Amino acid sequence: MSFWVWSSILFWTVSVALGSGAAGASEGEISAKVEVDRAFATIGDPIHFRITVRHAKQVTILESDPSRVLVDFEIKEVSDFSYEEKGEVAEGKNYVISSYQLGEYVIRPFLVKYRTPGAQVQELKTNPLYITIESVDKSTEPKSDIRGHKRFPDVVA
C-alpha cells in the first residue's frame, strides 16, 4: 500500500482511539487538516507531515505555512500539491521532518488565512499533533543515547 493510505489509516485509528472525532478544523466552505504518518518515531527517522486545505473554487488561500510550529524539528524536504476532487480544490504541502532530540513534542495549531468570494479575509485554526521521539536502544537511559558530533579545534599551520 502507498504511504498516504497507511498514513490515513494511522490518522483515523489515532483519531478514533483518542476520541477526537474530526482531526482538522472547518468552517462551512473550507476545512484544514494536518496529519503525520506516525506518532512514535526513532531518533533521526523521517516523519511525513502533511497539511491539506479543502475549499470551494472561489476561495483563495492566503497563508497556510506551518514552518513556525515545526521549530522543534529539522525540515528535510517540502513539496506543494493541489488537485480537484468532487468540485472542491484540495491543496497543501508535504513536509519530511526529523528530530535528533528525544522527547514528546506537540505541533501546535496554526492559522490558515483565506479570502471568501465576498473579499472577506478569514482565519481557520488547525488541530494539534503529538509526536514522541524514542531512543534507538530502548534499554538505556536517554543520557547515553546518540549525541551530536563534537567540534574539533581549528588547526593553525
C-alpha positions in Angstrom: 0.0 0.0 0.0 1.1 3.6 -0.6 2.4 5.9 2.1 -0.7 8.1 2.1 -3.0 5.1 2.5 -1.1 3.9 5.6 -0.9 7.5 7.0 -4.7 7.8 6.5 -5.3 4.5 8.3 -3.0 5.6 11.1 -4.5 9.0 11.3 -8.1 7.7 11.6 -7.1 5.0 14.0 -5.4 7.5 16.3 -8.4 9.9 16.0 -10.9 7.3 16.9 -8.7 5.9 19.8 -8.3 9.4 21.2 -12.0 10.2 20.8 -11.2 13.4 18.9 -13.7 12.8 16.1 -12.5 15.2 13.5 -8.8 15.8 13.1 -9.0 19.1 11.5 -10.9 22.3 11.5 -13.6 23.5 9.2 -15.9 26.5 8.6 -18.6 25.8 6.1 -16.9 26.0 2.7 -13.3 25.4 3.9 -11.5 22.8 6.0 -7.9 22.3 7.1 -6.3 19.0 8.3 -2.8 18.3 9.5 -1.5 14.7 9.8 1.7 12.7 10.3 2.5 9.2 9.2 3.4 8.1 12.7 3.0 9.3 16.3 6.1 7.5 17.5 9.5 7.7 15.7 13.1 6.7 16.5 15.6 9.5 16.8 16.6 10.7 13.3 13.8 8.9 11.5 11.9 10.8 8.8 8.4 11.8 9.7 6.0 12.8 6.9 3.9 15.8 7.9 1.0 17.0 5.6 -1.3 19.9 5.7 -4.4 19.7 3.4 -6.8 22.6 2.9 -10.1 21.8 1.1 -12.2 24.6 -0.2 -14.5 25.8 -2.9 -13.0 27.0 -6.2 -14.0 30.6 -5.3 -12.0 30.6 -2.0 -8.3 31.8 -2.2 -5.8 30.5 0.4 -3.6 33.4 1.5 -1.4 31.7 4.1 -1.0 28.1 5.4 2.6 27.9 6.4 3.3 25.6 9.4 7.1 26.1 9.4 6.8 28.4 12.5 5.2 25.5 14.5 7.8 23.0 13.3 10.7 24.7 15.1 11.4 21.5 17.2 12.1 19.6 14.0 14.5 19.7 11.2 12.7 20.2 7.9 14.3 17.9 5.3 12.0 18.4 2.3 9.0 20.4 1.3 6.7 19.9 -1.7 3.4 21.6 -2.7 0.3 19.8 -4.1 -3.0 20.8 -5.5 -5.8 18.9 -7.1 -9.6 19.0 -7.7 -11.9 16.4 -6.2 -15.7 16.4 -6.2 -15.9 20.1 -7.2 -13.5 21.2 -4.4 -9.9 22.2 -4.5 -7.5 20.3 -2.2 -4.1 22.0 -1.8 -1.4 22.0 0.7 2.2 20.9 1.5 4.0 17.8 2.3 7.0 18.0 4.7 9.6 15.5 5.6 10.7 16.4 9.1 13.1 14.8 11.7 14.3 15.3 15.2 17.6 14.4 16.9 16.4 15.1 20.4 14.5 12.6 22.5 11.1 13.6 24.0 7.5 14.3 23.4 6.6 17.1 21.1 3.4 19.0 20.2 3.0 20.5 16.8 0.9 23.5 17.9 -2.2 24.6 15.9 -1.6 27.4 13.4 -3.8 29.7 11.4 -4.8 29.2 7.8 -5.8 32.6 6.2 -8.2 32.7 3.3 -10.4 35.0 1.3 -14.0 34.3 0.5 -15.8 35.4 -2.7 -17.1 38.4 -0.8 -13.5 39.6 -0.3 -13.5 38.9 3.4 -10.3 37.6 4.9 -10.9 34.9 7.5 -8.8 32.5 9.6 -9.1 28.9 10.4 -7.1 27.1 13.1 -5.7 23.6 12.6 -5.6 20.7 15.1 -2.5 20.0 17.3 -0.5 16.8 16.7 1.6 14.8 19.2 4.8 13.1 18.3 7.2 11.1 20.6 10.8 10.7 19.6 12.2 7.5 21.1 15.7 6.1 21.6 17.3 3.7 19.2 18.2 1.5 22.2 15.1 1.2 24.4 17.0 -0.4 27.3 19.4 2.6 28.0 19.0 5.9 29.8 18.3 8.9 27.5 21.6 10.4 28.6 23.6 7.6 26.9 21.8 7.8 23.6 23.2 9.1 20.3 24.7 12.5 20.8 25.7 15.3 18.4 29.2 15.4 16.9 32.0 17.2 18.8 33.7 20.1 17.3 37.4 19.7 16.7 39.6 22.7 17.4 40.9 24.6 14.3 44.4 23.6 13.4 46.7 26.6 12.6 49.6 25.7 10.2 
